Amino acid sequence: MVSLRLFSLPTSRHFPYPSLSSFPFQPSPTSFQPPPSPIPRQSTRLHVSTSPSSTTTTTSPNPTPTSETFDWFSHWYPLAPICDLDKRAPKAKTVLGLDVVVWWDRVEGAWKVFDDKCPHRLAPLSEGRVDPQGRLQCVYHGWCFDGAGTCKYIPQAPSLGPPVHKNEKACVAVYPCVEQNKILWFWPNTDPRYKDILNEKRPPYILELDDPSFTATMGTRDLLYGYEVLTENLMDPAHVPYAHHGLMNVKKLETDREGGGPIEIAIEKLDINGFLARQETGFFKFVPPCLFYGSASKKVSVTSASSKEEALTKTTNKEPRFMLIFMCVPVSPGKSRVIYAFPRNFAVWLDKIIPRWYYHIGQNLILDSDLYLLHLEERKLASAGNSNWHKACYVPTKSDAMVIAFRNWFRKYANNQLNWGSLNQAPQLLPPTPPREQLLDRYWSHVVQCTSCSGALKTLKAIEVSLQVISVAIIGFFAVAKQSLVSNIAKTTVISVAVLCFAASRWLSHFIQKTFYFHDYNHAFK
C-alpha cells in the first residue's frame, strides 16, 4: 500500500504504473511550507470558539514533555476532506481517542468541532441535528448550542424560571479548527489558552492543493489496524509488487515473477520533526504526526541535496508534476484513518468528466489487498512488545530504510507509544479480530464517509431496481396481452429486452456489492 500504488488514473487496472524509482521526488520548500501571512481566506479559515467553563483539557499520564519528547496533543490533526462533509448534518469523528462532532454553523458560516457529548446526559451530539435557528441540537432532550458551545435553549426549563441554560455546566467543549488545503483540521485541546493557536502553530501547508493549475483526487478510509502499522506500510516500497500483485502494472525488475528487487533508500535527516528519505531518483518526507508525502516531476532527476535546490528553481508550471500525499491519523488502539490526495498538473480534464467514486474503486481495492495481513501483523507485533520491534523484526536491506527510520523516530521521540490521553489510564488492548467480511468492509469504513461514493451507491441502486421493474413489467404485459396481436418478431425482441434488463440488474447488484460493501482479495490466486 505504498504511495505510488494509490495514485490512479482513473483505476489501477486501466492505466500502467511505473515503479517507485521511475519518478524523481522533490522534498519541498515549494511543496510544504506554512501558508503566507495573511492567510488567504479561500484556502485557510480559522474557526475557534471556546467555552471557558466546559473545556476538556487532555492531560498525559507521562512526565511533562521535554524538547526531545514528541507531544501528541500539541499538533494539528486532519479530520476529513471538506468535500466529504455535509453542512446539513453533524458528523462523528474519533482522533487520538477523542470523540468529536463536526458541524456547520450557519450563523458564522464556519465549521465547528465540539466534544461529542451533551453536558446533560452525555448523549452523542453527532446523532443530533442542526435546528432551524442554525444551532446544534441534541436529539435526546432537545438542548441547543451555538457555535461557541454555549447552551441557548433547554426545552424542559420553565420560560419564567431561572436561566439554567446559562449555567457553566450547560456548555459544550469546543476544539479550535481550521479549514486549510480543502481539509478540516482540529487542535486536540479545548483549553482557552489555545484559542489563538493558529497564530503560533499552523497545520502543514501544501501549495499544490490550492494551486488552480493542479487537480487533486481526495479520499479517506478507516482501517482496522493502528497508526504505526499504517505509517510504516506507506513507507515500504518493497511490498508493492507482492502485497498488491495483479492490481496495476509496475516497472518490473528481472528478479522474480512479481518484479521485486533491491531498492536504494537513504535517510538524510532524522529529528523530532520527522525525516527526509532519498532514493536514486527522488525523495519522501515524514512530518509527524500525520503527514507523509512525496513530490514528483517527470522531467527533473534529483539525486542529491545540492542538485535538488537547483532543480526546484528550474521547475515551471508547464512541467508535468504530481504529488502523493498521505495523512495517517491515529483513531484509537488498533484503528487508524488514512486521508490521501494526489495533486497533479497534467490530465486535469480527466477529473472534470470522471467522478471521484470511480477513482476510489481501484484505491479501495489496493487498501483491501493488504488490510488483512497488516491487521494480523499488528497483533504479532503487540505480542512481541512495542519496545521490541527492532529485535522481533529482521530488516537487513536498504528497501526498509524508511520503515526503520520511522521506528527509530517512534522509539526515540515517542517512547514506542502513542499518547491516548484518558485512554492511557486503561490497558491498551487491541480489539478482537472480526470476521473477514467485517474487516474488509467498505461501506462503514469508506462509503458513508465519502459523499461521492454514497451518492453513486444511491444512484446505482435506483438503476438496479428500475431494471428489475422493467423486466417484470414486460413479462407481465405479455402475460395479459392477446397473443394473436403480437408478432413473433416482436415477442422475441421484447422478451430479449426483458432478459437483458434482468441480467443487467443482476450484474449491477454484483458490482454494487463488491464496489461499495465487500470485495475479498486472495493472494494465492493472483
Secondary structure, DSSP 8 states (H G I E B T S, - for coil): --GGGG--SS-TTTS----GGGS-B--STTTS----SS--TTTEEEE----GGG------SS----TTS--TTSS-EEEEEGGG--TTS-EEEEETTEEEEEEEETTTTEEEEEESS-TTT---GGGSEE-TTS-EE-TTT--EE-TTS-EEE-TTS-TTS--GGGSGGG---EE-EEEETTEEEE-S---GGGTTGGGT------GGGT-TT-B--EEEEEESS-HHHHHHHHT-GGGHHHHTTTSS-----TTSSS------EEEEEEETTEEEEEETTEEEEEETTTEEEEEEESS----SHHHHHHHHHH--TTS-EEEEEEEEEEEETTEEEEEEE--BSSSTTHHHHS-HHHHHHHHHHHHHHTHHHHHHHHHHHHHH-GGGHHHH----SGGGHHHHHHHHHHHHHHTTS---GGGGGS---------HHHHT--TTTTGGG-HHHHHHHHHHHHHHHHHHHHHHHHHHHHHHS-GGGS-HHHHHHHHHHHHHHHHHHHHHHHHHHHHHT-----GGG-
